[in-house]
Amino acid sequence: MFRSILNSCLVCILLVITGCQSPSQSPQVLQPLSENENIIELESGERVCNLAGQWGAIYKNNRGGVTKDVVEITQSGSEFLGIKTKGNENVRAGEKTIKGNVNATGFENIKAYHSSRGWINVDSQITRDCNQITVKTPGASIVLTRLNEQI
């Protein structure tokens, strides 16, 4: 009985530490600042991923084509913007490629730049350690992986 009560208490403590969110509510529960250096605290007190820095990007289209690039992400508060540093025939170096807002559970209002349609809404996820972003567009997928220290 004591062990059951102890286990229940441990579960309660873990829920408090992770913001009382169960895995079914949000697979993107972030760790506390002390355990994850890629988390920043906004003026509002919300803890979000710090995306600033260089990210290796692998673009795969539905026709089997694969391109690689480096995306430089800048972040101001919860808003971020990614700019290609190498570029290709679709989106040149120095052009914007992804933008949106990061929040405590992941992303909102994420858009990717499409060469013929402009900014389009996309589905996206970020890993709990804030080191990998997956983006799904209607014709492609993009995987961004953090390359270096934050700037």
Backbone hydrogen bonds, N-H to C=O, Kabsch-Sander energy under -0.5 kcal/mol:
donor,donor_aa,acceptor,acceptor_aa,energy
5,I,1,M,-2.2
6,L,2,F,-2.6
7,N,3,R,-2.6
8,S,4,S,-2.1
9,C,5,I,-2.3
10,L,6,L,-2.3
11,V,7,N,-2.2
12,C,8,S,-2.1
13,I,9,C,-2.4
14,L,10,L,-2.5
15,L,11,V,-2.3
16,V,12,C,-2.1
17,I,13,I,-2.4
18,T,14,L,-2.2
19,G,16,V,-1.2
20,C,15,L,-4.9
22,S,20,C,-0.5
25,Q,22,S,-1.4
26,S,22,S,-1.4
29,V,26,S,-0.8
30,L,104,A,-0.6
31,Q,128,R,-0.5
35,E,32,P,-1.6
36,N,32,P,-0.9
36,N,33,L,-0.8
39,I,36,N,-1.6
40,I,48,V,-3.1
42,L,40,I,-0.6
42,L,46,E,-3.1
45,G,42,L,-2.1
48,V,40,I,-2.6
48,V,46,E,-0.5
50,N,38,N,-3.8
51,L,49,C,-0.8
53,G,73,I,-2.3
55,W,71,V,-2.5
56,G,145,T,-3.0
57,A,69,D,-3.0
58,I,143,V,-2.1
59,Y,57,A,-0.5
59,Y,67,T,-3.1
60,K,58,I,-0.5
60,K,141,S,-2.9
61,N,65,G,-2.5
62,N,139,G,-2.3
64,G,61,N,-1.7
67,T,59,Y,-2.4
69,D,57,A,-2.2
71,V,55,W,-3.1
72,E,83,I,-2.9
73,I,53,G,-3.1
73,I,71,V,-0.7
74,T,81,L,-2.5
76,S,79,E,-2.7
79,E,76,S,-1.8
80,F,100,G,-2.5
81,L,74,T,-2.3
82,G,98,I,-3.5
83,I,72,E,-2.2
84,K,95,E,-2.4
85,T,70,V,-2.9
86,K,70,V,-0.5
88,N,91,V,-2.1
93,A,86,K,-0.7
94,G,84,K,-3.4
95,E,92,R,-1.9
97,T,82,G,-3.0
98,I,82,G,-1.2
99,K,111,K,-2.3
100,G,80,F,-1.8
101,N,108,E,-2.2
102,V,78,S,-2.6
103,N,106,G,-2.9
106,G,103,N,-1.6
108,E,101,N,-2.2
111,K,99,K,-2.7
112,A,120,I,-2.3
113,Y,97,T,-2.4
114,H,118,G,-2.7
118,G,114,H,-2.3
120,I,112,A,-2.5
122,V,110,I,-1.8
123,D,136,K,-1.8
125,Q,134,T,-2.1
127,T,132,Q,-2.3
130,C,127,T,-2.0
133,I,144,L,-2.8
134,T,125,Q,-2.5
135,V,142,I,-3.0
136,K,123,D,-3.0
137,T,135,V,-0.5
137,T,140,A,-3.0
141,S,60,K,-2.5
142,I,135,V,-2.7
143,V,58,I,-1.9
144,L,133,I,-3.1
144,L,142,I,-0.5
145,T,56,G,-2.6
146,R,131,N,-2.4
147,L,54,Q,-3.1
148,N,54,Q,-0.9
